[in-house]
Amino acid sequence: MAKKSKNPIRSILVSQPKPQGRSPYDAISKKHKVAIDFMPFIEVEGVSLKEFRKARINPNHFSCVIFMSRNAMDHFFRICADLRVTMSQETKYFCKSEAIALYLQKHIQYRKRKVFYGDGTIKSFKELLLKYKKSGKILFICSDKNKGSIPAFLTENEFEFKEAVLFKTVPTDLSDFDVSTFDLMAFFSPYGVQSLLHNFPKYKQKVTRIAAFGPQTCQAVKDAGMRLDLQVPSKEYRSMSEAISRYIENQG
């Protein structure tokens, strides 16, 4: 039997937006009788038209556009509207997944023959891009951070492309939020950890447990001088919710 913790977990902060509908966290709350709050530590902020103009990019000079997220798509068409630019009906759109591709219907008349998508994995998306390598000049829509491996892939395979930074990842204002009251905090990106320190430069972890998802997030916790109590994924569990539930059980 696991040794009972002197500081049992009774409250959890998940640094993400609250899931819509039922989620695995509901089961954790009910099973372990813990309070779970959701608070996104980062926000997406679109660049202004003035900022975009500095890049000297004309969307209509590209025959292909890459979207890795719905955020990228929303901000691309926002900028197009601000520029009073209408994309050619011949433009080809390459999307990471079918869900992102279908989201195009919000912005344009959906023409399946002009829309191409992978199965949601980076591997399939790269294979898709190679298949249509000769489709023309590519505009890669991205944020100022976490651009992923696609730009390097395009460079290595000698695609003609240009990056268009249309949105930024910025810290959420947490000044009215008391993070010290939680027994466990769960992070899902390095930027969430950075946001914590941005909002609370003198933050001391003390007995609060910290869970992190992904190697980069785990490293960000360590680089910040904090103790990493729960690393996800691992051999034992693949999801954050499963890891937290098991961790509480082991605490006794």
C-alpha positions as a LaTeX table, in Angstrom:
\begin{tabular}{lrrr}
\hline
Residue & $x$ (\AA) & $y$ (\AA) & $z$ (\AA) \\
\hline
Met1 & 0.00 & 0.00 & 0.00 \\
Ala2 & 1.28 & 3.45 & $-0.93$ \\
Lys3 & 2.32 & 5.72 & 1.89 \\
Lys4 & $-0.34$ & 8.31 & 2.61 \\
Ser5 & 0.75 & 11.81 & 1.63 \\
Lys6 & 0.97 & 14.52 & 4.26 \\
Asn7 & $-0.34$ & 16.94 & 1.62 \\
Pro8 & $-3.22$ & 15.17 & $-0.12$ \\
Ile9 & $-4.42$ & 16.50 & $-3.46$ \\
Arg10 & $-7.75$ & 18.23 & $-3.08$ \\
Ser11 & $-7.54$ & 20.89 & $-5.78$ \\
Ile12 & $-6.15$ & 20.74 & $-9.33$ \\
Leu13 & $-5.48$ & 23.47 & $-11.87$ \\
Val14 & $-5.45$ & 22.45 & $-15.53$ \\
Ser15 & $-3.81$ & 25.17 & $-17.63$ \\
Gln16 & $-6.17$ & 24.72 & $-20.57$ \\
Pro17 & $-9.68$ & 25.92 & $-21.50$ \\
Lys18 & $-12.48$ & 23.93 & $-19.88$ \\
Pro19 & $-13.51$ & 21.05 & $-22.16$ \\
Gln20 & $-16.94$ & 21.28 & $-23.74$ \\
Gly21 & $-19.28$ & 18.52 & $-22.62$ \\
Arg22 & $-18.11$ & 15.56 & $-20.57$ \\
Ser23 & $-14.39$ & 14.94 & $-20.12$ \\
Pro24 & $-12.11$ & 12.47 & $-18.28$ \\
Tyr25 & $-11.55$ & 15.14 & $-15.65$ \\
Asp26 & $-15.18$ & 14.84 & $-14.57$ \\
Ala27 & $-14.54$ & 11.22 & $-13.61$ \\
Ile28 & $-11.40$ & 12.21 & $-11.68$ \\
Ser29 & $-13.30$ & 14.85 & $-9.73$ \\
Lys30 & $-16.07$ & 12.42 & $-8.83$ \\
Lys31 & $-13.84$ & 9.41 & $-8.09$ \\
His32 & $-11.23$ & 11.19 & $-5.97$ \\
Lys33 & $-13.42$ & 13.99 & $-4.61$ \\
Val34 & $-11.12$ & 16.74 & $-5.86$ \\
Ala35 & $-11.94$ & 20.19 & $-7.23$ \\
Ile36 & $-10.66$ & 20.79 & $-10.76$ \\
Asp37 & $-10.39$ & 24.27 & $-12.27$ \\
Phe38 & $-9.48$ & 25.14 & $-15.84$ \\
Met39 & $-7.58$ & 28.27 & $-16.80$ \\
Pro40 & $-5.72$ & 28.73 & $-20.09$ \\
Phe41 & $-2.30$ & 30.21 & $-19.33$ \\
Ile42 & $-1.73$ & 31.35 & $-22.91$ \\
Glu43 & $-3.82$ & 33.15 & $-25.52$ \\
Val44 & $-3.63$ & 33.55 & $-29.27$ \\
Glu45 & $-3.47$ & 37.13 & $-30.48$ \\
Gly46 & $-3.61$ & 38.11 & $-34.13$ \\
Val47 & $-0.98$ & 40.40 & $-35.62$ \\
Ser48 & $-2.24$ & 43.78 & $-36.78$ \\
Leu49 & $-2.47$ & 44.75 & $-40.42$ \\
Lys50 & 0.34 & 47.25 & $-39.81$ \\
Glu51 & 2.58 & 44.49 & $-38.46$ \\
Phe52 & 1.73 & 42.19 & $-41.36$ \\
Arg53 & 2.50 & 44.83 & $-43.98$ \\
Lys54 & 6.09 & 44.95 & $-42.70$ \\
Ala55 & 6.58 & 41.41 & $-44.05$ \\
Arg56 & 5.70 & 42.65 & $-47.56$ \\
Ile57 & 3.67 & 39.57 & $-48.37$ \\
Asn58 & 0.87 & 39.56 & $-50.94$ \\
Pro59 & $-1.28$ & 36.41 & $-50.41$ \\
Asn60 & $-2.26$ & 36.39 & $-54.08$ \\
His61 & 1.34 & 35.87 & $-55.11$ \\
Phe62 & 1.12 & 32.30 & $-53.77$ \\
Ser63 & $-0.62$ & 29.41 & $-55.46$ \\
Cys64 & $-0.67$ & 27.24 & $-52.30$ \\
Val65 & $-1.43$ & 27.93 & $-48.64$ \\
Ile66 & $-0.62$ & 25.63 & $-45.71$ \\
Phe67 & $-2.84$ & 25.52 & $-42.61$ \\
Met68 & $-1.79$ & 23.53 & $-39.55$ \\
Ser69 & $-4.65$ & 24.79 & $-37.36$ \\
Arg70 & $-8.00$ & 26.57 & $-37.38$ \\
Asn71 & $-6.33$ & 29.55 & $-35.71$ \\
Ala72 & $-4.00$ & 29.87 & $-38.69$ \\
Met73 & $-6.96$ & 29.77 & $-41.06$ \\
Asp74 & $-9.00$ & 32.36 & $-39.16$ \\
His75 & $-6.14$ & 34.83 & $-39.01$ \\
Phe76 & $-5.21$ & 34.32 & $-42.66$ \\
Phe77 & $-8.67$ & 35.20 & $-43.91$ \\
Arg78 & $-8.90$ & 38.05 & $-41.40$ \\
Ile79 & $-5.77$ & 39.58 & $-42.87$ \\
Cys80 & $-7.05$ & 38.96 & $-46.41$ \\
Ala81 & $-10.26$ & 40.84 & $-45.52$ \\
Asp82 & $-8.25$ & 43.71 & $-44.01$ \\
Leu83 & $-6.13$ & 43.86 & $-47.16$ \\
Arg84 & $-9.27$ & 43.58 & $-49.32$ \\
Val85 & $-7.66$ & 40.61 & $-51.04$ \\
Thr86 & $-9.75$ & 37.83 & $-52.55$ \\
Met87 & $-7.90$ & 34.59 & $-53.04$ \\
Ser88 & $-8.00$ & 33.04 & $-56.50$ \\
Gln89 & $-10.34$ & 30.10 & $-57.00$ \\
Glu90 & $-7.29$ & 28.23 & $-58.28$ \\
Thr91 & $-5.53$ & 28.49 & $-54.91$ \\
Lys92 & $-4.67$ & 25.13 & $-53.40$ \\
Tyr93 & $-5.08$ & 24.69 & $-49.64$ \\
Phe94 & $-3.07$ & 22.07 & $-47.77$ \\
Cys95 & $-4.39$ & 21.20 & $-44.30$ \\
Lys96 & $-2.94$ & 18.96 & $-41.62$ \\
Ser97 & $-6.23$ & 17.10 & $-41.10$ \\
Glu98 & $-9.69$ & 16.68 & $-42.58$ \\
Ala99 & $-11.24$ & 18.56 & $-39.66$ \\
Ile100 & $-9.12$ & 21.62 & $-40.46$ \\
Ala101 & $-9.88$ & 21.26 & $-44.17$ \\
Leu102 & $-13.63$ & 21.19 & $-43.56$ \\
Tyr103 & $-13.29$ & 24.35 & $-41.48$ \\
Leu104 & $-12.47$ & 26.14 & $-44.75$ \\
Gln105 & $-16.20$ & 26.22 & $-45.42$ \\
Lys106 & $-16.40$ & 29.05 & $-42.89$ \\
His107 & $-14.32$ & 31.25 & $-45.15$ \\
Ile108 & $-14.66$ & 30.14 & $-48.78$ \\
Gln109 & $-16.85$ & 28.14 & $-51.10$ \\
Tyr110 & $-15.48$ & 24.68 & $-50.41$ \\
Arg111 & $-13.99$ & 23.06 & $-53.50$ \\
Lys112 & $-12.67$ & 19.64 & $-52.63$ \\
Arg113 & $-10.49$ & 19.44 & $-55.75$ \\
Lys114 & $-8.54$ & 22.45 & $-54.43$ \\
Val115 & $-8.28$ & 21.23 & $-50.83$ \\
Phe116 & $-5.85$ & 18.55 & $-49.72$ \\
Tyr117 & $-5.35$ & 17.11 & $-46.25$ \\
Gly118 & $-3.44$ & 14.50 & $-44.27$ \\
Asp119 & $-4.68$ & 12.13 & $-41.59$ \\
Gly120 & $-3.66$ & 14.45 & $-38.77$ \\
Thr121 & $-0.10$ & 13.17 & $-38.41$ \\
Ile122 & 2.97 & 15.13 & $-39.47$ \\
Lys123 & 4.25 & 12.12 & $-41.39$ \\
Ser124 & 1.19 & 11.87 & $-43.64$ \\
Phe125 & 1.16 & 15.64 & $-44.15$ \\
Lys126 & 4.77 & 15.67 & $-45.30$ \\
Glu127 & 4.01 & 12.83 & $-47.72$ \\
Leu128 & 1.08 & 14.86 & $-49.06$ \\
Leu129 & 3.26 & 17.92 & $-49.62$ \\
Leu130 & 5.87 & 15.86 & $-51.47$ \\
Lys131 & 3.16 & 14.45 & $-53.72$ \\
Tyr132 & 2.15 & 17.97 & $-54.78$ \\
Lys133 & 5.60 & 19.53 & $-54.69$ \\
Lys134 & 5.21 & 21.06 & $-58.15$ \\
Ser135 & 1.95 & 22.84 & $-57.31$ \\
Gly136 & 3.65 & 26.22 & $-56.98$ \\
Lys137 & 4.84 & 28.76 & $-54.45$ \\
Ile138 & 3.67 & 28.06 & $-50.89$ \\
Leu139 & 2.62 & 30.43 & $-48.10$ \\
Phe140 & 3.02 & 28.78 & $-44.70$ \\
Ile141 & 0.71 & 30.35 & $-42.10$ \\
Cys142 & 2.14 & 30.19 & $-38.60$ \\
Ser143 & 2.50 & 31.78 & $-35.17$ \\
Asp144 & 5.56 & 33.50 & $-33.81$ \\
Lys145 & 6.29 & 30.38 & $-31.73$ \\
Asn146 & 6.03 & 26.63 & $-32.14$ \\
Lys147 & 6.20 & 26.52 & $-35.95$ \\
Gly148 & 6.85 & 22.80 & $-35.82$ \\
Ser149 & 8.97 & 20.84 & $-38.27$ \\
Ile150 & 7.25 & 21.89 & $-41.52$ \\
Pro151 & 9.45 & 24.93 & $-42.34$ \\
Ala152 & 12.62 & 22.83 & $-41.98$ \\
Phe153 & 11.02 & 20.09 & $-44.08$ \\
Leu154 & 10.11 & 22.54 & $-46.85$ \\
Thr155 & 13.64 & 23.95 & $-46.83$ \\
Glu156 & 15.32 & 20.52 & $-46.89$ \\
Asn157 & 13.16 & 19.42 & $-49.82$ \\
Glu158 & 13.71 & 22.66 & $-51.74$ \\
Phe159 & 10.13 & 23.89 & $-51.83$ \\
Glu160 & 9.58 & 27.49 & $-52.80$ \\
Phe161 & 7.83 & 28.93 & $-49.76$ \\
Lys162 & 7.56 & 31.82 & $-47.35$ \\
Glu163 & 6.42 & 31.98 & $-43.73$ \\
Ala164 & 3.63 & 34.37 & $-42.76$ \\
Val165 & 3.42 & 35.00 & $-39.01$ \\
Leu166 & $-0.22$ & 35.98 & $-38.48$ \\
Phe167 & $-0.75$ & 35.28 & $-34.80$ \\
Lys168 & 1.18 & 35.29 & $-31.56$ \\
Thr169 & 1.17 & 33.19 & $-28.40$ \\
Val170 & 0.96 & 35.56 & $-25.43$ \\
Pro171 & 0.62 & 35.01 & $-21.65$ \\
Thr172 & $-2.87$ & 35.23 & $-20.18$ \\
Asp173 & $-3.29$ & 37.88 & $-17.49$ \\
Leu174 & $-3.44$ & 35.81 & $-14.30$ \\
Ser175 & $-3.02$ & 38.70 & $-11.87$ \\
Asp176 & $-6.44$ & 38.04 & $-10.29$ \\
Phe177 & $-5.78$ & 34.29 & $-10.02$ \\
Asp178 & $-4.19$ & 32.69 & $-6.92$ \\
Val179 & $-2.20$ & 29.71 & $-8.19$ \\
Ser180 & $-0.79$ & 29.02 & $-4.74$ \\
Thr181 & $-4.11$ & 27.53 & $-3.59$ \\
Phe182 & $-3.82$ & 24.46 & $-5.82$ \\
Asp183 & $-2.26$ & 21.17 & $-4.81$ \\
Leu184 & $-1.41$ & 20.21 & $-8.39$ \\
Met185 & $-0.95$ & 22.18 & $-11.61$ \\
Ala186 & $-0.90$ & 20.60 & $-15.06$ \\
Phe187 & 0.97 & 22.19 & $-17.97$ \\
Phe188 & 0.75 & 21.30 & $-21.65$ \\
Ser189 & 3.29 & 23.58 & $-23.34$ \\
Pro190 & 6.50 & 25.42 & $-22.47$ \\
Tyr191 & 4.61 & 28.69 & $-23.01$ \\
Gly192 & 2.24 & 27.82 & $-20.17$ \\
Val193 & 5.23 & 27.51 & $-17.84$ \\
Gln194 & 6.60 & 30.80 & $-19.17$ \\
Ser195 & 3.22 & 32.44 & $-18.56$ \\
Leu196 & 3.27 & 31.32 & $-14.92$ \\
Leu197 & 6.66 & 32.97 & $-14.39$ \\
His198 & 5.62 & 36.04 & $-16.41$ \\
Asn199 & 2.63 & 36.58 & $-14.15$ \\
Phe200 & 4.35 & 35.54 & $-10.93$ \\
Pro201 & 8.11 & 36.23 & $-11.20$ \\
Lys202 & 8.61 & 35.34 & $-7.53$ \\
Tyr203 & 6.58 & 32.13 & $-7.67$ \\
Lys204 & 7.69 & 29.41 & $-5.22$ \\
Gln205 & 6.47 & 25.88 & $-5.82$ \\
Lys206 & 6.67 & 24.65 & $-2.21$ \\
Val207 & 4.39 & 21.58 & $-1.85$ \\
Thr208 & 2.43 & 22.10 & $-5.08$ \\
Arg209 & 2.87 & 19.19 & $-7.47$ \\
Ile210 & 3.54 & 19.96 & $-11.09$ \\
Ala211 & 2.56 & 17.72 & $-14.00$ \\
Ala212 & 3.79 & 18.39 & $-17.54$ \\
Phe213 & 2.83 & 16.93 & $-20.90$ \\
Gly214 & 5.51 & 16.38 & $-23.52$ \\
Pro215 & 9.32 & 16.50 & $-23.32$ \\
Gln216 & 9.59 & 20.21 & $-24.13$ \\
Thr217 & 7.11 & 21.14 & $-21.42$ \\
Cys218 & 8.87 & 18.90 & $-18.91$ \\
Gln219 & 12.18 & 20.53 & $-19.75$ \\
Ala220 & 10.65 & 23.99 & $-19.38$ \\
Val221 & 9.54 & 23.09 & $-15.84$ \\
Lys222 & 13.05 & 21.93 & $-14.95$ \\
Asp223 & 14.68 & 24.96 & $-16.60$ \\
Ala224 & 12.44 & 27.18 & $-14.48$ \\
Gly225 & 13.99 & 25.58 & $-11.39$ \\
Met226 & 10.78 & 23.81 & $-10.40$ \\
Arg227 & 10.27 & 20.21 & $-9.32$ \\
Leu228 & 8.62 & 17.98 & $-11.91$ \\
Asp229 & 6.40 & 15.52 & $-10.07$ \\
Leu230 & 4.54 & 13.93 & $-12.96$ \\
Gln231 & 5.85 & 13.46 & $-16.50$ \\
Val232 & 3.38 & 12.59 & $-19.25$ \\
Pro233 & 3.31 & 10.55 & $-21.41$ \\
Ser234 & 5.16 & 7.60 & $-19.94$ \\
Lys235 & 5.17 & 3.80 & $-20.14$ \\
Glu236 & 2.43 & 3.70 & $-17.51$ \\
Tyr237 & 0.02 & 6.26 & $-18.96$ \\
Arg238 & $-0.50$ & 8.16 & $-22.20$ \\
Ser239 & $-2.90$ & 10.92 & $-21.15$ \\
Met240 & $-2.72$ & 13.64 & $-18.53$ \\
Ser241 & $-6.08$ & 12.66 & $-17.02$ \\
Glu242 & $-5.02$ & 9.03 & $-16.59$ \\
Ala243 & $-1.69$ & 10.09 & $-15.09$ \\
Ile244 & $-3.31$ & 12.44 & $-12.58$ \\
Ser245 & $-5.85$ & 9.82 & $-11.50$ \\
Arg246 & $-3.12$ & 7.23 & $-10.95$ \\
Tyr247 & $-0.93$ & 9.74 & $-9.13$ \\
Ile248 & $-3.71$ & 10.57 & $-6.67$ \\
Glu249 & $-4.30$ & 6.87 & $-6.03$ \\
Asn250 & $-0.62$ & 6.32 & $-5.31$ \\
Gln251 & $-0.60$ & 9.23 & $-2.89$ \\
Gly252 & $-3.09$ & 7.36 & $-0.76$ \\
\hline
\end{tabular}
